[in-house]
Amino acid sequence: MNILSSEIQKIRANYRTYGGLIVLWGLGILIGINVWYNPSLLPLKHLGFRLSGLYIPGLTLYPLAVVGPVVAVLIAGESIAGERIKGTLRMILTRPIPRTRIYLGKLSLIILYSLFIVFSTLLITSFLGFFLFGGGSVVLPVDFNNISSGFFTLSIQEAILRLILAGLSVSFYILAYASIALCLSSFMSHSLASPIFTLIFTAASTVIQNLEVFKPISPFLITHHLLSWQNLMAQSIKWNTLFFSYLIVGCYFLGSFLLGIIIFNRKDETT
Amino acid sequence: MRPSQGTFQVFNYLCPTQLNQAKHLMGGVIDIPSFYDNLSGRENLHLLASLSNFRASKSEIESVSALVGIETIIDKPVGVYSNGQKRRLSIAQALLPRPKIIVLDEPTSGLDPQGVKNIRNLILQLNQEHGITVFFSSHLLSEVQKICNRISIIHKGKIIKTVDVKDFLFDSFFSIQASPVEELLHFLKEKNIPYRIQEKYILASLDGNHIPEIIKELTNRNIFIYEIFRHQLSLEEAFLATVEGENQ
């Protein structure tokens, strides 16, 4: 707990923390304002449905799933490598605290940060949505890719519950990326090296995923599960597909977590 | 660093197995003190103390910062501190969990002469007035001579001598003028006695209690002694004599 509170104290003093938050909140607010000025952006309006305020946080999940990992990776990637460069890591290691606990403390912070960036953005955009459009039930297309497939209605309670689950899914996806960045950070000696390598890995994964020859391994790539949360917005949720996504993302998280702990415990920290 | 082999003991704790328990009794200052620049000195002290499971009260932080002489800047961001002030803050963080031992790695490197003097006085004060044992590593042997009671000389990664500074400097070294010199050097090598040649004298590290026996043995070997006297060395001379003796 002491490590987590010291990590929170450090991240509060880091300007980069607020930069990422401002970007995500700003994107959410921009989406809300854009839909307010131009409601025809949502085809539902054309079809005579009343827009619910919950559409705004729902739409914000898209930029959150794309930009959120970048923001979290910047924080996680700096977490160990940044301290290594500044020399504060050696100072911490003089303390009676096992390295595994230091790593767990940093990971705990990243878990909190991933949840915070997602749910604070959803909360802000929910308030904005309710302010601009009011509450009410949510009408969604049966098939997101084919609007003529028909519509179904979610009560506001169920819509909120599904939004929370989608938020948790996006947080988990962001967390897996952050864990990879933290793992790389455990042996790299430049605060930007780990985020850059994580983003290169993401780009490579996206390219591979879209190549026909790699179709069989595509479901095992993390980028394949970028929009798995969308399943929660379907009329009937395909839980098996969703759990498979969680399993794959969980493997990336757990694998990078274990590898990171081993590397961090073995690495000599010298001047 | 991960130890390659061996163990050491800190009070009742056998390390490296029980290193974390031992660290509860120790404070450490690394060679280049590094802090979180956006946080104040007080926040840094709180943060680092909390990692030792030590909840530092306001008065404790104020007394330790007064002890090291940074009480007027304790609420300023560490980013604006000078090197000397950071050194003092690093000693403060080492003292805060009330350790029995503090380990200082090159605490005066990079400081101006006044800063070196201040840190030296602080270390002596910690030892003499607060009863804290200080392990102090340095390449500045003049500083070591002014501060330490007891020293270990590390050469090529191994401790080759551990001795009280007073004994090392005043009791151990003798200047010998003898003939033939080659025979004397052969004798010293044979007895594994560290020595170095200093102008017309051979400077040898000898146990003062054994001088009569040594003189007798040299005489038996037909080595004529013209002069033998206790030599007062600086720590640097004594260090070099010891290390060069090891190399021979």
Interface residues (C-beta under 8 A of the other chain):
Chain A: N2 I3 S5 S6 Q9 K10 A13 N14 Y15 K86 G87 T88 R90 M91 I92 T94 R95 P96 I97 P98 R266 D268 E269 T270 T271
Chain B: M1 R2 N20 Q21 A22 K23 H24 G27 G28 V29 I30 D31 I32 P33 S34 F35 Y36 D37 N38 L39 E43 L47 L48 S50 L51 S52 N53 S90 Q93 A94 V103
